[in-house]
Amino acid sequence: MKVLVVVDMQNDFIDGALGTPEAQAILPAVKKKIAEFDGRVLFTRDTHAADYLSTQEGKRLPVEHCIKESAGWQISPELDALRKEQPIDKPTFGSVALGQLLKAYDTYEKSIESITLIGLCTDICVISNALLLKAFLPETPIIVDAACCAGVTPESHENALNAMEMCQIEIINR
């Protein structure tokens, strides 16, 4: 079985508090990838509480975003319509719960053939989850579709792709 992980395709990262033109530009490609993917599709969702600004992350990035139950926290409506499973909420960049779920799912009876990651932001949450999954499943091919990812800046997007490639994560559609 193949797995597609859609990382943090939430309103605040697309056209909200931390949105970028690059994030908006990948939306059609992400939608197409999800719709055409032959395998299990999982979504992650960056999730913060109302006290975000008092957290370590909030002090370093003082922009309220993805506050639980807010409009910005929601997955983009056109992608959410394609979702079949409950999103995996994560309070930080990488999701240990995602790693544990996929590790438990990878058994002799139903092994994971590959895991592809797409979404936002390449240089923060995509790279964090790709490296975390590589640690949980070192023999499973981890793939990142560069055409379905966007970083905080185009330069940091490229830097993250280069770093993942150095860690034996396959980068496609660059």
N, C-alpha and C positions, 0 to 999 in steps of 0.2 A: 504494500500500500504506500501511496505517496501522500505527503502532508503539505499543505500550504498554510503558512502563518501570515496573517494580515496584521501588521503591527501598527497600532494607534492611528488608524485612519479616522480620526475624530475631527469634529467641526473646528475646535480651537487650533488644531495643527494645520488645517486646510485653509480656512479663510477667516478664522477667529483671532483670538488674542495673540497667537504665535504663528499665524498663517503666512504662507509665502506664495509668490507666483509659481515657483517650482512645484510646490505641493498641489496647487490647483491644477497644474498642467498634467500631472501623472494620473489624475482621477479617472479619465477614460480608459487608460491602459490597465489600471488596477481593476476596474469593473470588468473589463474583458477577460483578464487573467482569472478572476474568481469564477466568472460565468463558464469559462471553458475548462476549468481545472478538473481533472479526473482523479479524485481522491478526497480525503478529508480536509475541510477548510476550517481553520480556527482563527478567531480574532482576539487580539489583546486590546485592552483599553486602559490608558493611563488614568489613574483614579486618585484624586486628592480630596482631602477634607477641607472644611471652611477655614481651618487654621493653617493653610498651606504656607502663608508668608512667614510663619514662625518656625517652619521646618528647616533643616539644613539645606535642602534644595531650594526652598522659597527664599532663603537669605542670599543664595548665590544667583538665583534667577527670580527676581522680585516681580514676576508677572503672573497674576492669578490665572490659572488655566485648568481645564479638565476637573473642575470641582464637581464632585459626585452629584448627579441628578440635574446639573445645569445643561443648557442647550449646547455649550461648547464641549461637554463631556460625551455627548452622544456620537455614535458612529455616523458618518455621512449617510443621509437617508437612502441614497441610491445604492450604497454598498450594504447597508443594514437590511435592505429588502432581499439580499442574496444570502444572508446569514441563516444557518440552520442550527447552530449551537449557541448556548449562552457564552458571551465574551468572557475572557479571563481578565479580571480586573487586577491591576498591578500598581502598587504604591511607589514604585521606583522604575528605573530604566529597564532592567532585565527581570524576567519572571521566573522565579524558582518553581512556582506552581506549574508553569508550562513545561519546564524541563522534567519535573517529576511525572506529570501526566504522560508525556511522550515516552519517557523511560519505562513506565509501567505498561504502556501500550505495546512497546517493542518486545514481543515474545517470540518464541519459536513458531507458534501457531499463526501469528499475524505480525510479522516483522515489518518495520518501516523501511521502505526502499530508499526514500530520500525525503528531505525536508527543505522546502523552498520558502524563503522569507521575502516579503514585499512590504512597503509602507513607509512610515515616518518615525522619526527622522533617521536617515542613514547613519549619521555620525553620532547618534546618542542611543536610541532604543533599538534600532535594527542591529547595529553592531553588538550591543550588549546582549541581545537575545541570541544572535548567531553564535557568539563565543560561548555563551552559557550552554546552548544546545550541543555545541561541539564537545564541551566537557561532559555533559550527561550521556551523549551517544557518540563516542569518538570514532566509531567505525561506520556510522551512517553519513552518507554524503549530505553536506549542508550547502545549499545553493542560495544565492541572493540575486534576484532579477533587478539589475541596475536601472532598467527602463521603468520599473514600477516602484522606485524609491526616490526620495528627495531629501536632501540634507538641509541644515540650517542655512548654509550657503553652498553654491556649486563647488567651491574649493574644498570645504569640509566634507562634502559628499564624496568627492574623488579621494581625499585622504582616507576616509573610512573604507571605501572599496579596496584601496591598496593595502590597508592594514588587514582586512579580512582575508584578502588573497594570500598574504604572507602567512596566515594562520590556517592555510589549507581549506579555505571556504571558497567554493567555486563561484565566480562572478559571471553572469550571463547577460547578454543584451546591453553591453557597455557602449 
